[in-house]
Amino acid sequence: MSILNDLVSQTEDKVLRDRIKLEVNRLTKQKKFGLVFEENLPETTPRYDVPIKKGFLLAKRHGAITDFYLCTNVDGDKIMCVDKKMSKADLRKFSGVSPNTMTKLRRYEPVMLNVLDKICKTLGVNYVGIVDYIADEEGSDKS
């Protein structure tokens, strides 16, 4: 960045220099510059100019780009998000699943598909993201 600022300061035309400074400042707010040795490059790119909508995965502007939050509601300038690593109690609250149904899930008891739909919508995933198939033991008859 310092090389870029040095080149901008060498521009003789004041109008052009001010315009380039403005664009450089805008770019530095949208993108991290420099070498990163401690972490892998993310598969996501911050887009600060995109309006936030329900269902979007978000990250804090000054936080790690790997810590995601799910936007569950947008009301004017207020945005409700849930942490993708949320607790079971928070998942129950945000998805609208009853405590009894959550108990069934913890005990691996059958639940209705609409319960799984609510959880999928809350987490922004499909069934594959929340369900594992475990076959019954051989010889057991649970019909």
N, C-alpha and C positions, 0 to 999 in steps of 0.2 A: 504494500500500500504506500510506503514512503516514496518509492520510485515514481508511482503514479502521481502523488502529490507534488513531487519535485518537477515532473514534466508539466503539470498543470500550472505551477507557479512561473515557469519559463515562457508561458504563452503571453505574448505582448498585447493582444487584443483583449481589453477588459471585459467586454460583453461575452466573448467566447469563453474566456477564463472563468467567469462567474457561472456561465451555463454548464461548463464541464464540471466545476466544483459541485454544483447542485446535483447533477446526475451521478457523480461519484458518491456523494453522501447518500443518495437514494439507494444505490446499489449496495453500499456497505450495510445498510439497515436490513436488506433482504437476504444477504448471503454472507456466510462466514468465510473469511479469507485467511490464508496461511496454511502451514503444514500441520497436520494432526498425526502424531505418532502414537498416542495412547489408545486410540479407538479406530475401528474400521470406519470407512466412509459409509454413511447411512444410505439406505435405498430410497430415502425420501428427500425432498427438497422443500425448504420453507417457502411458502407463498403468502406473504403478508397482505397482498392486495386482493385476495379472493374472499368474497363474502362467506361467512360461516353459516352452514345449514345443519339441520338436524341429521344425525347419522354420520357426520364427518368425524374423522379421527384427528385430534388436535394435540399439539405439544405446546408447552409454555414458551413464550418468545425468548426468555433468557434461561430456560432450563435445557436439560438434555433432550435431544431430538428423538431419543429412543424411548422416552417416557410418554406414552400416549394416553389421551383421555377421549372418551366418546361423548360427543355432543348429543344430549338427549332432548334439549328444548332451547329454542331461541325466542325470547320475548323482548323485542326492541333491542336495547343494548345490553340486556342481561342474558347470559348464556349459562345453561346448566350442563355440567359435564360429570361423567363418572370415570373413575380410574379403571383402566383395563385390568388392574390387579386388585380389584375391590374385594371386600370381605363378603361372605355369604349373606350377612344381614343387609349390607348395602345392595347386593344384587336382588334380594327379595324385595326391598323397599322400592328400588327403581323400576323393577320389572312388573310389580303389582302381583307377585305370586304370594299366596297365603302361607303363613308359618307352617300349617299342617302339610301343605304340599312340599315345602322345603324339607320337612322331616322325612317325607316319603322318598324324596330324591337322595337324601343322605343314607337312607336305609336300603337303597336300590330297589324300591318298590315301584310298581307301575304308576305312571301318571299320564294324563291326557296330552295329546299332541299340542293343544293350544298353550299349555304351560311351557313346552319347549319353544314354541313360537315366540312367546313373550320374552324368554331368556335370550333367544337368538337376536331378536330386535334390539334388546337392551345392549347386548355386547357387540352388535354389528357383525355377527358371524352366521354361518348356516349350521345345519345339524352336525356336520362333520366336526365343527369347532367345539361342540359340547358333549357329544355322545360317543361312547366306545361300545362295541358289541362284544359281550362276553357270553360264550356258549355255556349252556347248562352242563353240569357234570354228566358224564355218560351213565345211562341207566336210570337217571332220575326222571320221574314223571311229574311235571308240574302243570298239568292241563286242568 
